[in-house]
Amino acid sequence: MQLLIRWCDTIIHPKWQLSSTLWGAVGSRGRHTQASVTTGLANGDFTPAWFSGLWYVVSMVSDCKVFLGKKDHLLMSSRTIRAMPGGNLSVHMEFPRADGCHQLDAEYLRVGSEGHFRVPALGYLDVRVADTDYDTFAVLYIYKELEGALSTMVQLYRDLPSPHHCEPRSSQGPCCASGRTQEASPQATKAFQDFYPTVGLPNDMMVMLPKSDVCSSAGKEAS
């Protein structure tokens, strides 16, 4: 298997890497600073157990150079999240690619208040659950550094249950609501679109991700 390099939450083939000189220039120019983040969740209101389960990343926005160059070719990925002791999260990620389903596991380490994390293994300096209803959507803010390159990303998570997945995340809200599809609900879209401009990300850096069967059970067997 050829070496795969992770940049800006995207698995990139080595031939797509930018030169270290260019990344050094981006990271050292001193203009990319972390935005002040105001979330829709009051400190202490985030409940990790309710956030656990299977989520799909249906939309992303980022100022990462590699992401911007490849965003029109990216597909919907998934996150299987499990609450851990102390407020940490264990996260299993699956990324559909042309050569199959790429999988990755990472631990999100709680920092301070609930819903605030760092992920050293991925270079995530600051991860925050900016908004969620626990059942149907979540908005995640990520500020990361990798080899001197700093970038900001916001992801929209959606719950896309199959007919066999009808277990609510929390005691609130509907489960397997009639007509639920992969399209984000108006509430989810509004939360996402209202948030990412507040951290300095414009509309032209956003992409809606198409669904793929590469990481489904059938897709994994076929690959």
C-alpha positions as CSV (number, residue, x, y, z in Angstrom):
1,M,0.0,0.0,0.0
2,Q,1.3,3.4,-0.9
3,L,1.8,6.0,1.8
4,L,-1.1,8.2,2.4
5,I,-0.8,11.7,3.9
6,R,-3.7,13.4,5.8
7,W,-4.1,17.1,5.0
8,C,-7.1,19.1,6.2
9,D,-9.2,16.1,6.9
10,T,-8.7,14.8,3.4
11,I,-6.6,11.7,2.5
12,I,-4.2,12.8,-0.2
13,H,-2.0,10.7,-2.5
14,P,1.7,11.7,-2.2
15,K,1.7,13.0,-5.8
16,W,-0.8,15.7,-4.7
17,Q,1.4,17.1,-1.9
18,L,2.4,20.7,-1.9
19,S,6.1,21.5,-1.4
20,S,7.3,22.1,2.1
21,T,8.5,25.5,1.0
22,L,5.0,26.5,0.0
23,W,3.5,25.2,3.2
24,G,6.2,26.9,5.2
25,A,5.3,30.2,3.6
26,V,1.7,29.7,4.4
27,G,2.4,28.7,8.0
28,S,4.9,31.5,8.6
29,R,3.3,34.5,7.0
30,G,1.6,35.2,10.4
31,R,-1.8,36.1,8.9
32,H,-3.6,32.9,9.7
33,T,-4.7,33.3,13.3
34,Q,-7.4,31.4,15.2
35,A,-10.8,33.1,15.1
36,S,-12.7,33.9,18.2
37,V,-15.3,31.0,18.3
38,T,-18.8,31.5,19.7
39,T,-20.8,28.3,19.8
40,G,-24.5,27.7,20.1
41,L,-23.9,25.5,23.1
42,A,-23.5,27.0,26.5
43,N,-20.5,25.7,28.5
44,G,-21.4,22.5,30.1
45,D,-24.5,21.9,28.0
46,F,-22.8,19.3,25.6
47,T,-23.6,15.7,26.5
48,P,-21.1,13.2,24.9
49,A,-23.3,10.2,25.4
50,W,-26.1,11.8,23.3
51,F,-23.6,12.7,20.6
52,S,-22.5,9.1,20.2
53,G,-23.4,7.1,17.1
54,L,-23.0,7.3,13.4
55,W,-22.8,10.6,11.7
56,Y,-22.1,11.6,8.0
57,V,-20.1,14.7,7.0
58,V,-22.3,16.1,4.3
59,S,-20.8,19.5,3.9
60,M,-17.4,21.2,4.6
61,V,-15.8,24.6,4.3
62,S,-12.1,25.3,4.8
63,D,-9.3,27.7,3.8
64,C,-6.9,24.7,3.5
65,K,-5.1,25.0,0.2
66,V,-5.2,21.2,-0.5
67,F,-8.9,21.1,0.4
68,L,-9.7,24.0,-2.0
69,G,-7.9,22.2,-4.8
70,K,-9.7,18.9,-4.3
71,K,-13.0,19.8,-2.8
72,D,-15.0,19.2,-6.0
73,H,-13.8,15.6,-6.0
74,L,-14.5,14.8,-2.3
75,L,-17.3,12.4,-1.2
76,M,-19.3,12.1,1.9
77,S,-17.4,10.5,4.8
78,S,-18.6,9.1,8.1
79,R,-17.8,9.3,11.8
80,T,-18.8,6.7,14.3
81,I,-18.5,8.3,17.7
82,R,-18.3,6.7,21.1
83,A,-18.3,8.6,24.4
84,M,-15.3,7.8,26.7
85,P,-14.6,8.4,30.4
86,G,-13.7,11.9,31.2
87,G,-15.5,13.5,28.4
88,N,-13.2,12.2,25.6
89,L,-14.6,10.8,22.3
90,S,-13.4,7.8,20.4
91,V,-14.0,8.4,16.7
92,H,-13.8,5.9,13.8
93,M,-13.6,7.7,10.4
94,E,-14.3,6.2,7.0
95,F,-13.3,8.1,3.8
96,P,-14.5,6.8,0.4
97,R,-11.8,7.1,-2.3
98,A,-11.3,5.9,-5.8
99,D,-9.1,3.1,-4.6
100,G,-11.4,2.0,-1.8
101,C,-12.6,2.8,1.7
102,H,-9.9,4.4,3.9
103,Q,-10.4,4.1,7.7
104,L,-8.8,5.9,10.6
105,D,-9.3,5.9,14.4
106,A,-8.6,8.9,16.6
107,E,-9.3,10.0,20.2
108,Y,-10.7,13.4,20.8
109,L,-9.3,14.6,24.1
110,R,-11.5,16.9,26.1
111,V,-10.1,20.4,26.8
112,G,-11.9,22.4,29.5
113,S,-15.6,22.6,29.0
114,E,-17.7,19.8,27.4
115,G,-17.8,19.9,23.6
116,H,-14.2,21.3,23.4
117,F,-11.4,18.9,22.2
118,R,-8.0,18.6,20.8
119,V,-6.7,15.7,18.6
120,P,-2.9,15.5,18.7
121,A,-2.8,12.5,16.2
122,L,-4.4,14.7,13.5
123,G,-2.9,18.0,14.3
124,Y,-6.2,19.4,15.6
125,L,-5.4,22.2,18.0
126,D,-9.0,23.1,18.7
127,V,-12.2,21.2,18.0
128,R,-15.5,22.5,19.2
129,V,-19.1,21.3,18.7
130,A,-20.5,24.6,17.7
131,D,-24.1,23.5,17.5
132,T,-26.1,20.2,17.6
133,D,-29.6,18.9,18.3
134,Y,-28.0,15.4,18.9
135,D,-30.5,13.6,16.7
136,T,-30.2,15.1,13.2
137,F,-27.3,17.5,12.8
138,A,-24.1,18.9,14.3
139,V,-21.7,21.8,13.3
140,L,-18.0,21.2,14.2
141,Y,-15.3,23.8,14.2
142,I,-11.7,22.6,13.6
143,Y,-8.5,24.6,13.8
144,K,-5.4,22.6,12.9
145,E,-1.7,22.7,12.2
146,L,0.3,20.3,10.2
147,E,4.0,20.9,9.5
148,G,3.6,24.6,9.9
149,A,0.4,25.0,7.9
150,L,-2.5,26.4,9.8
151,S,-6.1,26.1,8.6
152,T,-9.7,26.4,9.7
153,M,-12.5,24.0,8.9
154,V,-16.2,23.8,9.6
155,Q,-18.1,20.5,9.0
156,L,-21.8,19.8,8.9
157,Y,-22.7,16.4,10.4
158,R,-26.0,14.7,9.5
159,D,-27.7,11.6,10.8
160,L,-28.7,9.5,7.8
161,P,-30.3,6.4,9.3
162,S,-31.2,3.2,7.5
163,P,-34.6,1.5,8.1
164,H,-32.8,-0.7,10.7
165,H,-31.3,2.3,12.6
166,C,-34.1,3.8,14.6
167,E,-32.5,4.3,18.0
168,P,-32.7,7.9,19.1
169,R,-29.4,9.5,20.4
170,S,-31.2,11.3,23.2
171,S,-34.6,11.2,24.9
172,Q,-35.6,14.3,22.9
173,G,-36.6,14.7,19.3
174,P,-38.0,12.3,16.6
175,C,-36.3,9.2,15.4
176,C,-36.3,8.0,11.8
177,A,-38.6,10.8,10.9
178,S,-40.7,10.3,7.8
179,G,-39.0,11.6,4.7
180,R,-35.6,12.2,6.2
181,T,-33.0,12.2,3.4
182,Q,-29.3,12.9,2.9
183,E,-30.2,16.6,2.2
184,A,-29.6,18.8,5.2
185,S,-32.7,20.1,6.9
186,P,-33.3,23.9,6.9
187,Q,-32.3,24.0,10.6
188,A,-29.0,22.2,9.9
189,T,-28.3,24.3,6.8
190,K,-29.0,27.6,8.7
191,A,-26.9,26.6,11.7
192,F,-24.0,25.7,9.4
193,Q,-24.3,28.7,7.1
194,D,-24.7,31.1,10.0
195,F,-21.6,29.8,11.8
196,Y,-18.8,29.5,9.3
197,P,-18.7,33.2,8.3
198,T,-18.1,34.0,12.0
199,V,-14.7,32.3,11.8
200,G,-13.7,34.0,8.6
201,L,-14.7,31.4,6.0
202,P,-16.5,32.6,2.8
203,N,-19.2,30.8,0.8
204,D,-16.8,30.0,-2.1
205,M,-14.8,27.7,0.2
206,M,-17.8,25.5,0.9
207,V,-18.8,22.3,-0.7
208,M,-21.8,19.9,-0.4
209,L,-20.5,16.3,-0.5
210,P,-22.1,13.7,-2.7
211,K,-23.0,10.3,-1.1
212,S,-20.9,7.2,-1.9
213,D,-21.4,3.5,-1.4
214,V,-17.7,2.8,-1.3
215,C,-17.6,2.5,2.5
216,S,-20.9,0.5,2.8
217,S,-20.7,-3.2,3.6
218,A,-21.3,-4.1,-0.1
219,G,-18.8,-1.5,-1.2
220,K,-16.1,-2.8,1.1
221,E,-16.6,-6.4,-0.1
222,A,-16.4,-5.2,-3.7
223,S,-13.1,-3.4,-3.1
